[in-house]
Amino acid sequence: MFNKKNASAVTYREVLKHGDWSEKASFLIMGCANLAHKQWLKGIIFLGAQIGFLAWFIRNGFHALLMLQTLGTQKQGLVYNEAMGIDILQKGDNSMLLLLFGIASLLVCVLLIVLYVMNLKSTRHLYTLKKNDQRIPSTMDDLRSLVNERFHATLMTIPLIGVLFFTILPLLYMISIAFTNYDHKNLPPKNLFTWVGLRNFTNVISGDMASTFFPVLTWTLIWAVLATITCFFFGVILALLINAKGIRYKKVWRTIFVLTMAVPQFVSLLIMRNLLNGSGPINSILLNLGWINTAIPFLTDPLFAKVSIIFVNMWIGIPATMLVTTGILQNLDQEQIEAAEIDGANRFQIFHSITFPQILFVMMPALIQQFIGNINNFNVIFLLTGGGPSNSNYYGAGSTDLLVTWLYNLTVNTMDYNLASVIGILIFILSAVFSLFAYTRTNSYKEG
């Protein structure tokens, strides 16, 4: 019976040296071996892919890859036409499209390489079957396998192609922009942009943008830590209070706090923005009561705005932590707690030694996820303060802007796409490194 180990033991050199003419030809013309052995579907797919690629490469692909090196040479502008006696607009190269088409061309080349390798593996498979005097599967056998033992591969084909062109292609495009001078001074199609290497990274880390990047990074980390800790800490306390012995109407209390989750987050944030406004209800009530003489700048003072953001985030995040903690508390080993009580442990000692470690064990992966989510928490900042109040010392950022909202401003407002791309890459590196470092050191991971 044929197995994959036998196929892998046969080298491609052996196939090229001892195979028949069709198997040797498959190294140059894809699908030859399949067509010669009457595997029509495979052969047509491989051969059609190669012919289609060569036709596309000669017509468009080579030019796209060539222009990827320069990102355009012809600039758009007015050129005097002697025959007409007027200036006419001369079309130029669009660096943005050239970059996009160039990356897409590289992906198409990678796809052909993958198909070529599959063609060689199929050829080696056929050679091994012949060598062992085994039956060669027909086209119908291949089709049956695609809906039986290889059904998973059939289902994954279209999603993988979608991921390639709708996820990987935009991602590579965004990363590539970080190595160009695509900013407000070089906007296509009127202007061209070119490759600049690591200049943008140097500018952000140690150049002019460093005076904005590091303060925004510092506030981003402070915000992420405080937003995660406060929601976790007060969520646990709330769950303990509701689930404490002697508390009546536990379900009612849980329902009241869960109602905040039923309202869409953006609605809650916009409501809180109106409440905390300088002329909003809170300031109006305090002024009418005579408790304050001037409106409290909840959202217009840098320090007040940051504190307000953290408190509003607690209103949104605490109920979720409360629900998770409630589930953990209801599944604790009661015998262990009763044994501790018999041994004379008080409630604080039980919480410190039994309850809290169990909560932390279960919730640590979620806390890491919440921390990364808070680093990229666009909604709370954008809808509550819009990144404000403004800060004249920053470029394109306000006092409460996180890295992700600064990235948004660089893209939409200042149109410095190269700097925005650099910020996006740095956010990804920060999130990925912290996640891997923290998660691999949790007890949940070690004992999983």
Residue pairs with C-beta under 8 A, 6 or more apart in sequence:
2 128
2 129
2 132
2 134
6 128
6 132
7 121
7 124
7 125
7 128
10 124
10 127
10 128
10 131
12 120
12 124
14 127
15 23
15 24
15 123
15 124
15 127
16 23
16 24
16 27
18 127
19 33
19 123
19 127
20 36
21 36
22 32
22 33
22 35
22 36
22 37
23 32
23 33
23 123
23 126
23 127
25 32
25 33
26 32
26 33
26 34
26 119
26 120
26 123
27 120
27 123
29 47
29 50
30 46
30 47
30 49
30 50
30 115
30 116
30 119
31 42
31 43
31 44
31 45
31 46
31 47
31 48
31 50
31 119
32 43
32 47
33 43
33 122
33 123
33 126
33 127
34 40
34 42
34 43
34 46
34 119
34 122
34 123
34 126
35 43
35 44
35 47
37 126
37 136
38 136
38 138
38 139
39 122
39 126
39 136
39 137
39 138
39 139
39 142
40 139
41 139
41 142
41 143
42 122
42 139
42 142
46 115
46 118
46 119
46 122
49 112
49 115
50 112
50 115
50 116
53 61
53 108
53 112
56 108
60 101
60 105
61 105
61 108
61 109
64 98
64 101
64 102
64 104
64 105
65 102
65 105
65 106
65 109
67 93
67 98
67 101
67 102
68 98
68 99
68 102
68 103
68 105
68 106
70 194
71 93
71 95
71 98
71 99
71 180
71 192
71 193
71 194
71 195
72 92
72 93
72 94
72 95
72 98
72 188
72 192
73 93
73 192
74 90
74 91
74 92
74 93
75 92
75 93
75 191
75 192
76 89
76 90
76 91
76 92
76 189
76 190
76 191
77 89
77 90
77 92
78 87
78 88
78 89
78 90
79 87
79 88
79 89
79 90
80 86
80 87
81 87
81 88
91 189
92 189
92 190
92 192
93 189
93 192
94 188
94 189
95 180
95 182
95 186
95 188
95 191
95 192
95 193
95 194
96 182
96 188
96 189
96 193
97 188
99 173
99 176
99 177
99 180
100 169
100 173
103 169
103 172
103 173
103 176
104 165
104 169
107 164
107 165
107 168
107 169
107 172
111 164
126 136
129 135
129 136
130 136
137 145
146 153
146 154
147 154
174 421
174 424
175 421
175 425
177 417
177 418
177 421
178 200
178 201
178 418
178 421
178 422
178 424
178 425
179 195
179 196
179 197
179 198
179 200
179 418
180 193
180 194
180 195
180 196
180 418
181 193
181 194
181 196
181 199
181 200
181 418
182 188
182 193
182 417
182 418
183 193
183 415
183 416
183 417
183 418
183 419
184 414
184 415
184 416
185 191
186 192
186 193
187 415
193 418
196 418
200 418
200 419
200 421
200 422
201 422
203 209
203 210
203 419
203 422
204 210
204 213
204 419
204 422
204 423
204 426
205 213
208 395
209 395
209 419
211 393
211 394
211 395
212 393
212 394
212 395
212 396
212 397
212 406
213 423
215 393
215 394
216 394
216 397
216 401
216 402
216 403
216 406
217 403
219 306
219 399
219 400
219 401
219 402
220 375
220 402
220 403
221 375
223 306
223 309
223 310
223 374
223 377
223 402
224 371
224 372
224 374
224 375
224 377
225 371
226 310
227 310
227 313
227 314
227 317
227 370
227 374
227 377
228 367
228 370
228 371
228 374
230 310
230 313
230 314
230 317
231 313
231 314
231 317
231 318
231 320
231 321
231 370
232 321
232 363
232 367
232 370
234 314
234 318
234 321
235 317
235 318
235 319
235 320
235 321
235 322
235 324
235 325
236 321
236 322
236 325
236 356
236 359
238 257
238 318
238 321
238 322
238 325
239 321
239 322
239 323
239 325
239 326
239 329
240 325
240 329
240 351
240 355
241 247
242 250
242 253
242 254
242 322
242 326
243 250
243 326
243 329
243 330
247 253
254 322
254 323
254 326
257 318
257 319
257 322
258 319
258 323
260 268
260 315
260 316
260 319
261 319
261 320
265 316
265 379
266 379
266 383
268 315
268 316
269 312
269 316
269 379
269 380
269 383
269 384
270 383
272 312
272 315
272 384
273 299
273 383
273 384
273 385
274 280
274 281
275 281
275 282
276 282
276 298
276 299
276 308
276 312
277 283
277 298
277 299
278 295
278 297
278 298
278 299
278 300
279 295
282 296
282 298
283 292
283 295
283 296
283 298
286 292
286 296
287 293
287 295
296 304
297 304
297 305
298 304
298 305
298 308
299 305
299 308
299 384
299 385
299 388
299 389
300 388
300 389
301 389
302 389
302 391
302 399
302 400
305 385
305 388
305 389
305 399
305 400
306 399
306 400
308 384
308 385
309 380
309 381
309 384
309 385
309 400
312 380
312 384
313 374
313 377
313 380
316 380
317 370
321 363
324 362
324 363
324 366
325 359
325 363
328 358
328 359
328 362
328 363
329 355
329 359
332 354
332 355
332 358
336 354
337 350
337 354
337 355
340 349
340 350
340 353
340 354
341 350
345 353
361 443
361 444
362 444
364 442
364 443
364 444
365 439
365 442
365 444
365 445
368 434
368 435
368 438
368 439
368 442
371 434
371 438
372 431
372 434
372 435
375 402
375 403
375 404
375 427
375 430
375 431
376 402
376 404
376 427
376 431
377 402
377 404
378 402
378 404
378 405
378 408
381 387
381 400
381 401
381 402
381 405
382 405
382 408
385 398
385 400
386 398
387 397
387 398
387 399
387 400
387 401
387 405
387 406
387 409
388 398
388 399
388 400
389 398
389 399
389 400
390 398
390 399
391 397
391 398
391 399
394 401
395 414
396 406
396 409
396 410
396 413
396 414
396 416
397 405
397 406
397 409
401 409
403 423
403 426
403 427
404 427
406 423
407 420
407 423
407 424
407 427
410 416
410 417
410 419
410 420
410 423
411 417
411 420
439 445
